[in-house]
Amino acid sequence: MTVISKAAVASLLIFMTATGNAQVLFTYGGKSVTKNEFLKAYNKNNAESKPGEKAYRDYLELYIRFKLKVQAALDKRLDTLATQQAELQSFRNQIMDSYVRDESSLNQLVYEAIARSKKDIHIAHIFVAAKSDATVEDVKKAKEKIDAAWNQLQKGQDFGKVAMEYSEDPTVSVNKGEIGYITALVLPYELENAVYATPVGKYSAPVRSKAGFHIFRNVGEREALGRMKAAQILLSFPPGASEEQQKEVKKKADSIYNVLTKGSDFKALVTQFSNDNLSWQAGGEMMEFGVGQYDLAFENAAFALKKDGDISAPVLTSYGYHIIKRLQHKPFVADTASAQLNEDFRLRITQSDRMEVSQKMLYKKILQLTGFKKHAVNEKHLFVIIDSVLQGKSFPVFTDVTAKTPLLSFAKKTVTVKDFNTYLETLHGLESIRQNKGHQQLLEDFIEVSAFDYYRQHLEEYNKEFAYQLNEFREGNLLFEIMQRNIWDPASVDTDGLKKYYNSHKDKYQWESSADAIILTASQAQAADGFREKMKENYKDWKKYMDQSGGLLQGDSGRFELSQIPVVDRTNFTEGLITANVKNESDNSVVFAYIVKLYPNREVRGFADARGFVINDYQVFLEEKWIADLKKKYPVKINEAVVKSLPR
């Protein structure tokens, strides 16, 4: 029987940790790094290079060093520094909102919107107002009215007649409820759902929105027209325009259209005549639009234009007369595999009311993820407390409901009546928020706020990508802090150590052929010629020339290797030489130099001249010594089998 040491068994157990993403690539001390973690870092920093044996080995050494340094920082408890914690919290706050959303529900809404956008639906509409601030009595009356309209439709009455009788849409007297075509992302989500669930020729049951109650009829459907990029000249009606004034506007519009048909410049006429303040400065160019966004007559005229560059005859809307120029038509192609299409729809959804839908979906998930529990409480007494707080009265005394009574709890937190009171106190005096909200709704709002607050505070426990990004920032900050303390600052101020290192490595710090020189840059060639003449007269006054140049001349002096001095090819350096002008093509500036003294032979740099190079090398020396010590403190073991399994 083979005997295996405890250390060997422990090592074997570490490396046998599951397969796939959990495979351990290397350990340092008691810590382990998985194959997945390494690849995530490697791919982020080496996106353009093809992975191979050498590339992986080189980066593996860098990553091991990184982990060792971070561990050294943790050993020194640098993560407890106020500056470290403040910067981490600041970063957390910056990126949190982008993670506090439900990607799966967003994707679901994107795919749904793309699918719905394949067709346009011609709708008619009956509307009865009941805004969110309406009284209970007003809502009741509105509901009775929309139900009465619904009953008439159920009896077979004509939709247009019912709309004329019951609808409160101000345009119903003109259109008998006809709205025209709409597509996805035009109506509020709850209304769009009703429209897309209604078959052709049928009408929906009454549906409630923030504005009131609606009944929709699906008049007909067509293949989606897509989106349009257009420009317009708007000749608007003056407020309260008489029939005569409207005729004058029409006459002017016809005149402009006539000169356009003869080749006049559209943008020039926009500048001269258009009253549309939004598009006027852009040559009449409007934001890209689809069906259902503008007046039906405008929309029909725009989409009726056959090719890019076509111009419509004047189109009458309630705003005035529009002359439309088609710039680009984009047919809709429902390709869910298109990254660009998905991104376009995602952006439009995040800017619409659908984000509320997504957040509600996320809210339900949060309640499940966080171990939410609502505690039993005497709600009658709790509601008395609510009224007292909102009215600014003192906290009522109950034996069964006190400030410490738990209302709800999550995995690591209990929320009490006192917390609820604090929330209610923030609403005290905010009538617009409290209006028409009953006790139960206020409690539900508080539960939602508490759930999102808890989720945000513990986000790294529920979102791996957020946790990774947060830890990446944390480790990067710790690396900077420990390098500053252990390497960069000590190397810069340790003069004795620098000199000792310099004396041991003098041969590394050599001057190649060099010169004491003044290098001058003039902003233009003409200025350079004038300054060259002045340098011939007295080069020692170069700083005065620069100060008096009004910014036309910049310069520097010192000892430079000849290869560092910008010159034309085959320059023969001599003392007193003013080199030929060298033009900088990026900004047309001109560079030339005055050679004060030549050092033609290779020679050792003095410590002062070599100090910058010595500091860099001394930092590397200190770091290598430190890494060697860390590897002794945290022995590194690489799992060669996992290294060989890295994708190539």
N, C-alpha and C positions, 0 to 999 in steps of 0.2 A: 504493500500500500504506500502510495506516494504521500509524503508529508508536505503541506504547503504552509508557509509562514502566514501569520495574521496580516502582516503588511502587504503580502502578495495578494491575499484574498480581498483586502480592502481596495487595493489598486484595481483588481479585476472587477469588483462590484461597481466601482466608479465608471469604468469604461464600458460596462455592459448595460448602462442605463438606457433602456428602451432602444428602439431603432428609429431611423428616419430623422425627423427634425430634432429629436431629443438626444441624438448621438453626441457624446462628449468628445470634443476635438483635442482639448488639452486641459490640464489642471495646473494650478499654481498654489502651493500650500493646500489648504482645505477647500479652495474655490475651484469651480469648473466653468468652462466655456463650451457651449454646444456648437455643433457644426452649423446649425441654423443661424445662430447669433453671428458667427464669424462671416458666413456668406452674406448676410444682410449688410454688414459693415464693408466687406470687400466689394460687393456690387455697387454700393453707394459711392465709393471712392475710386473705383476702377471701371467705370461704366464704358469707357471707350476702348479699353484694351482687352484682347482675347485671353481668357484665363489659361494658364499652363503651369507646369511644375515649378519653374523658377518664379513666376509671378506670385503663385500661392505661397511659396516658401518665404519670399521676401516680405510679403504682407503679413504672414504669420509671425515673423520675428518682430515686425513693427507692432502688431496687435498684442503680442505677449508683453512687450515693453510698456505699452500703453496701460494694460491691466495692472502690471506691477506698480507703476507710478501712482495710479489711482488708489490702489490698495495702501500704498505708503501714505497718501493723503488722508485716507480714512483712519489709518492707525494714529495719525496725529490729530484726529478729530477736526480736521479743517472743514468738514461738512457742517459743523456746528457754528461756524463763524457767522456773525450777523449779516455780513456782506454776501456770503454764499447763499444763505437762506433767503435773503431779500431778492437777490437776482434770480434764484430758482422760482420763487413765488411770482415775480414779475413775468418771467417767461411762461410760467403755467397759465397765468391770466391771459397772456397774449394769444396762446394757441387753443385755449379751452373751448371757445365758442365754436370753432371749426369741427370739434369732435362731439359736441353736445347736440347731435342730430342723428337720426336713425337712417343709416345708409340704405338698409334694405327697403324701408318704406319709400325713401326718395327714389330708389331705382324702380320700385313698383309704380310710382306716380309718373316717372319718366316714360316707362314702357307703355303705360295706359294712355298718356297724352299722345305719344307717337302713333299708337294704334288708332286713336280717335281722329287724329289729324289726317287720316287717309281720306276722309269724306267731309264735305260741308253739308250742313243741315239747314233747310229753309224752315224758319219757325214763325208762328204767330203766338200772341201773348195776351193774357188777361192778368192785370195787376191790381191789387188792393193794398194800399199803404198801411204799414204797422211797424214803425221804426223801433229800434232797440230801447228808446227812452219812452215809448208809448205806455200809457197807463193800462192796467189790467182790463178796465172797461173798454178802452179803445181797441185793444187786441181782440177782445171778445167780439166786438162789433165787426171788425175786419174779417175775423174768421167766419162769422155768420154770413157776411156778404160774399166771400169767395166760395163758401159752401153752396150758397144760393145759385151762383153762376155754374158751379159744378153740377148741381141738380138739373139745371136747364140743359146743359150739354148731354147729360145722361138721358134726357127725354128726347134727344135727337135734334135740338135746336141748332141752327147755323152758328158756327164759331164766331164769325164776324158780327152777327147781330147781338150775341151774348156779350162780346167784347165791348160793343158800342154802349150796351146798357149798364154793364157792371165795372169795366176797367177804369182805373184812375190814372192810367198812362196819359200824359198831356197830348200825345200825338195820335191817340186812338180815333179822334174825329176825322183825321186825315187818312190813316192807314188801316183802320178797322182791326187793329191788333197785329198787322203784318210787320214783322221786324226785318225780314230778309235772311240771308245766309249767315250762319255762324260756324265756327270750328272750335277745336279744343283751345283752352287757355284764353278764351274771350269772356265767358261768363264766370261769375263766382262758382266755386267747385260744386256746391250743393245743387245749384241750378243746372250746371252742365251735366251732372249725373242724371237729373230728371229728363233733360232733353235727349241724351244719348240712350236712355232706357225706353224711350217712346217710339213705337213703330211708325212707319210712314202712314199718314192718314188718321192717326190716332192722337189723343191728347193725354197729358199726364194728370195724375191726381194733384190736388193743391199741395204746393211745397212752400215751406217757410224760409225766408232769407232775413238778413239784417234789415232789409228795407221794407219787407212786408210779405204778402202771400202771392203766389204765382200759379198760373195754369199755362202749360205750353202745348201747342199743337205742332206736330211734325208734318209740315206741308209737303216736303219732298227732300230728296237727297241727291247729291252728285259727287263725282270724283273731285277731290280737293284741288282747288285752283293754285294752291301754293302761296308764295309771298311776293310782294311787289316793292320795287324801289322806284320812286317817282319824284318829280319836281312839280311845283305848281306856281301859278300866278293867281292870287286871290284878290278879287275886287269885291270887298265886303260892303254890305249895306250899312248906311249910317243908322244909329239907334232910332227906332220908330220910323223907319223909312216909309214914305208915302209910295203909292203906286207909280207916280210920276218919277220919283227919285230912283225907284227900282228899274224903270225903263231906261233911265239915263245910264245906270251902271251896266245894263245889258248892252246898250249901244256902244259903250266904251270897250266892253269885253269883246264884242264882235269885231271892232276896229283892230284891237290888239291881235286877235286870232288871224285876221286877214293878213296883217303884215308878217306874222309868223309863217303863214303858208307860203309867203314869197321869199323866205330865207332869212328873216331878221333874227338876231341873236337872242335866244330865250333868256339867258342870264342877264343881259343888258336890260331887257324889258321887265324882268323881276325887280331889278334894282330901281327902275323908274316908276313902276306902277303897283307892285304887289303890296297888299295890306297884311300879309301873314308875318307877324313879328318873329315867329319861331323859325321859319325857313328863309326869310328874306336875306339874311346875311350869308346864307350858304347857297346863294344862287337859286333859291326856291326848293332845294333838295330836302325831302322829308325823311323821317325815320322809316325804315323798312316796315311794311305792314301786311297783314293778312285780312281775310274776310271778317266782317263783324266788328271792325274797329272804327270805321268812319261811316258817315251818312251813306245810306244805300245808293243814292244816285251817284255820289262821288265814287263809291266802290265799283259799281257796275261800269262806269265810264272808264276807270283806270284799268280794270281787268279786260275790258273790251278792246283795248289797244293791241294791235296785232304783233308789232315788233318794237324792239328798243329804238328810241328816237321818235316814235310816233307821237303826235300831239292831238289832244281831243278838242272838239268844239267846246265853247263855254258850257259848263254844267251848273245848273241851278240847285243850290241847297239853302237851308235856312240862314246860312252865313253870308251868302252872296253868290257870285259867279266864279267858278274855278276853271282855269285852263291847265290841263294836266299833260305832262310829258313823261312818257314811259322811259325809265333809265335801265332797269333790269328786271326781268321776271324770273323767279326761282320756282320751278315746278317742285311739288313735294314728292320726295322719294322716301318711303317709310323703311329705311334700312337700319334696323336696330343694331346692326354690327358696326355702323359708322360711329367712330369715336367723336367726330365733330358734331354730328347730329345729336348724339346723346348729351354732349356738353352744352350745346345750344339750348336744348329742352331743359336740362338741369338748371341752367342759369335762369331761364324764364320761370321755372317752377319756384326756385328759391326767392324770386322777387314777387311772387303771387301769394294769394290766400292759401295755396296748397301747403305752404310751410306750416300753417296751423294744423292742417290735417296730419302732416308728418310728425309734428310735435305731439299730437294726441296719441298717435301710434307709439311713439317713443315713451310717452308717459305710462302707457299700459305695460310696456316692457320693463320700465324702471321699477314699477311696483312689484313685479315678479322678481327681478334681479336683486333688489335691495332687501328682500325679506320683509316687505311692508306688512304691518299689522295694525288694524284700527281697534283700539281698546274700547270696551263697553263703558259708557258714561251716561249719567242722567242728563239727557239732552235738554229737558225742560229747564233745569237749573243752568246748564251751559248757555242756553239761549238768553236767559236773563242776564248772565254775565256779559254776553255779547252786546246787548242793548246798553248796559251800564257803561261799558268801555267806550262805545261809539258816541254816547251822549256826554262823555266826560265826567261821569259820576264815579263815586268810590266803589271799590270791588265789593260785591255783596258776599255775605258770609253764609256758606253752606257746609254742612259736615261731610257730604258725600262728593262735593266738587270743590277742590281747593287749588291754589296755584301749583301745587306739586302733583296734582292728579295727572297720570299719563293719558294722553289722548291717542297717540300713535307711536309706532316704533319701527326702526329699521335694524339691519343686522348689528350695527355698532352704536346706535343712538336711540334714546327715548325722548320724545317730544311731549312737553307738558302743557297744561292750561296756561301757565305763565308765558310760554313761548307764543301761544295763540293770542294772548293779550297784547304782547309786544307787537305782533303783526297787526292786530286790530287798531292799536294806537297810531300806527303809520297811516291808517285809512281815516282816522278821525278828521273830519273837516273836508275830506275829498268826496264830495257829493257825487261827482261824475263817475267815480268808481263804485261807490256804494249803491247808487241809485237802482231801485227795483231788484236788488239782490236780497233774497230771503236769508234766514239764518243758515239753512242747509247749504245754500250756494256759497255763502261766505266760508263755511267750514270746508267745503269741497275745494274752493280756491286755495285755502290755507294748506290743505293736504298736498295739492299739486305743487305749490311753491316749496313746501318742505321737502317733497320727494326730489324735485330738481336740484335744490340746494344740497341735499345729501349726496345725490349722484355726482354733482360737480366736485364736491369735497373728496370723494372717493373714486374719481373717474379712472385712475390708473388701475384700480382693482377690476374694472369692468371693460376696459378698452386696452388691448395689448399694444396697439400702435401708439396710443397716447402715452402709455407707460414707457415704451421704448424711446420715444422722442424726448420725454422728460428726463429719463435716465441718461440719454446721450448728452443732453445739455449739462446735466449735473456732473457727469464724469469729465466732460470737456472743461468745465469751470474748475473742477478740482485739479485736473492736470495742469492748467495754467497756473493755479495758485502754488502747487508744490514745485513746479519748475522755477517759478519766480523766487521761491524761498531757497530751494536747494541748489540751483544751478545758475540762473541768469544774474540775480543780484550778487551772490558771492563771487562769481567770476569777474564781475565788473569792478568790485571794490577791493578785491584781494591783490593789492599791488605787489606784495612780496611773492605771492604764488605765481602771479603773471610773469614777474621778472625771472623767477626760478625756471618757469616753463620756457620762457624766451631763451634764456642762456643755454638750456639743454637742447633747443631746436633752432638755433640761429640759422642754420643752413636752409631752413624752410622759407625764411623771410628775406628775399633778395630783391634788389632793384634791378630790373632789366635796364637797357639803355633808356635814359630818362632826361628830364630837363626841368629847371625852374621856369615856369611859364605863366602868362596871363592869358586866359581864354575868355574872349568877349563874344557876345551874341547881340547883333543889331536886328531890330524888327523888320528892316527892309534894306535892300542893297544900296540905295542912295545914301541912307544914313551911315551904312558901314563904310563907305568910301570916305566920308568926312571924318569919321573916328580913326580910320587908318592913318590919315594925314597927321592928326593930333598925336597919335602914338609915336609916329616918326619923330616929332618935335620933342616930346618928353613922355616916355612911357610910364614914368613914376607917378604921374598925375591921373592914372587911369580911373581911380575911384572918384576923383573930382569930375571927370568927363561923364561918368556914369550917373552921379548925383544930379548933374546939370542937364541930363539928356531928356528929362520929362518922361522917362520910362522907355525910351527908344533903345537904351543900351543896358545890358546885364552882363556881369562878369564874375570871374573867380580866379584866384591865383594859388600857386602851390607847386609842389613837385609832382610831376606826372610822368609815367612811363610814356615813351614816344608813341606807342600803340594806342594810348588813350587820347592823344591830341588829334582832333578832327582835321585832316589835311587831304589834299588831292594825292593821287598816286605818285610815287617816286619823288617825294619831297626831300631835298637835301637840307637837313637841319644844321643851322649855324647860329651862334649867339648873335642877337640883334635882329634875327629874321622875323619879319611879319608874314605869316603864312597866307596863302591864297584863300580867297573867300570860298566857303563851302555852304551851298544852299540847302536848307531844310525844306524838302518838297511839301511836307504836311502843312506848314504855315508861312512859307516863303521867307523865313528869317535867314540871316546869314551869320556864320561862325568863322572867326579867324583868331589867331594866337600870336602873342609876342614872346619869343624865346629869349629869356634872360640869361640862363646859364645851362650848358650842356654837361651831361654825365654819360659819356659814350660807353663806358665799360660796366659790366655786371658787378654789383657790390652788395654787401649785406646791409639791410635796413637797420637803422638804429631803433632802439626800443620804442621811442616816441612815434616814429613813422610806422612801425609795425604793430602798434598797440591794438588797433581794430582787428587785425588778423589774429593776433595772439589771443584776444578775448574770445573770438569765435572758436579757435582751436582748444583753448583752455576749457570752455564750456563743454565741448565734446569729450575732452579728457575726464572732466569731473562726472559727466553723465555716464560714461562707460564704467568708471569705477563704482558709481552708485548702482548701476544696473547689475553689475557683478555681485555686489552685496545683497541686492534684493533677490537675486536668483538663489543665493545661499539661504536667505531667510524664507523664501517661498519657492521651494524646489519645483521646477517646471517639468511636467511629463506630457509628451505629445503622443497621441494615439495614431500611429503611423497608418493603421488600417483605414481610419476615418479620413486621414489626409489623402490617401490614394483614391478614396471614393468621392472626393470633391469633383463637381462637374467640370468637364473640359470641352 
